Amino acid sequence: MNTYLLLLLELLISVAASPLVLRILANPLIRTLGRICPDEESAGFWLSYTQVMLVIAPLILVLLMDIFSRYGTPQDSLRLALLATLSGLLAGLHLIGSRLGRFVTLPERKDAGQ
């Protein structure tokens, strides 16, 4: 398989996966950012930042994995691209979740003092 075509296919895997995750997260993320950000402009910035990070992180990992899979079969390259895409999404979601998790407050338990 042509090297450039394979790289394009690997990048398409990454670019196709990110919007799926972003679509699932869009409404809850908008509501959460609306609650924790001081104004609408801040919430809009953090929403855009999150969207960009969830596209860039998988792309970077796919490009890095392509370096290591050059001498493998096309199937192995595509498998590594999928693995890199999912790993990038997982890393991006973990980073965002850890940041947003700081603002989540748990209700106090009534029996905590007893």
C-alpha positions in Angstrom: 0.0 0.0 0.0 1.2 3.5 -0.8 2.9 5.1 2.2 1.1 8.4 1.8 -2.3 6.8 1.3 -1.7 4.7 4.5 -0.7 7.8 6.5 -3.8 9.6 5.2 -6.0 6.7 6.2 -4.4 6.7 9.7 -5.0 10.4 10.1 -8.6 10.0 8.9 -9.2 7.4 11.6 -8.0 10.0 14.2 -10.0 12.9 12.7 -13.2 10.8 12.5 -13.0 9.5 16.1 -12.6 12.9 17.8 -15.9 14.4 16.6 -17.8 11.4 17.8 -16.4 11.9 21.3 -17.0 15.6 21.1 -20.6 15.1 20.1 -21.3 12.9 23.1 -19.6 15.4 25.4 -21.0 18.6 23.9 -24.1 19.3 26.0 -22.8 18.1 29.4 -19.6 20.0 28.8 -21.4 23.2 27.9 -23.6 23.0 31.0 -20.6 22.3 33.2 -18.5 25.1 31.8 -21.5 27.4 32.1 -21.7 26.6 35.8 -18.0 26.9 36.7 -16.8 29.7 34.5 -17.3 33.3 35.6 -18.8 34.4 32.3 -19.9 33.2 28.9 -16.6 34.2 27.1 -14.6 32.1 29.5 -16.9 29.1 29.0 -16.6 29.6 25.2 -12.8 29.6 25.4 -12.6 26.5 27.5 -15.1 24.7 25.2 -12.9 25.6 22.2 -9.8 24.6 24.0 -11.3 21.2 24.9 -12.4 20.6 21.4 -9.0 21.5 19.9 -7.2 19.3 22.5 -9.4 16.3 21.8 -8.5 16.6 18.1 -4.7 17.4 18.5 -3.8 14.7 21.1 -4.9 11.7 19.0 -3.3 13.2 15.8 0.0 13.6 17.6 0.0 10.1 18.8 -1.0 8.7 15.4 1.9 10.6 13.8 4.3 9.2 16.5 3.1 5.7 16.0 3.5 6.0 12.2 7.2 6.4 12.8 7.3 3.1 14.6 5.1 1.2 12.2 6.8 2.0 8.9 8.2 -1.4 8.5 5.1 -3.3 9.5 2.2 -4.4 7.5 -0.6 -2.0 6.6 -2.9 -3.9 9.0 -0.5 -3.3 11.8 -0.1 0.3 10.9 -3.9 0.8 11.0 -4.2 -1.1 14.2 -1.5 1.2 15.8 -3.3 4.2 14.4 -6.6 3.1 16.1 -4.7 2.4 19.3 -3.0 5.8 19.2 -6.3 7.5 18.5 -8.0 5.9 21.4 -5.0 6.6 23.6 -4.9 10.2 22.6 -8.6 10.6 23.3 -8.2 8.8 26.7 -5.3 11.1 27.7 -7.2 14.2 26.6 -10.3 13.2 28.4 -8.3 12.3 31.5 -6.6 15.7 31.5 -9.9 17.6 31.0 -11.7 15.4 33.6 -9.0 16.0 36.2 -9.2 19.8 35.6 -13.0 19.9 35.7 -13.2 17.4 38.6 -11.6 20.0 40.9 -14.8 22.1 40.6 -17.2 19.3 41.4 -18.4 19.4 45.0 -19.8 16.4 46.7 -22.7 17.0 49.1 -21.9 16.5 52.7 -23.2 13.3 54.3 -25.5 13.9 57.2 -24.0 11.1 59.2 -20.4 12.2 58.7 -20.2 13.7 62.2 -21.6 10.6 64.0 
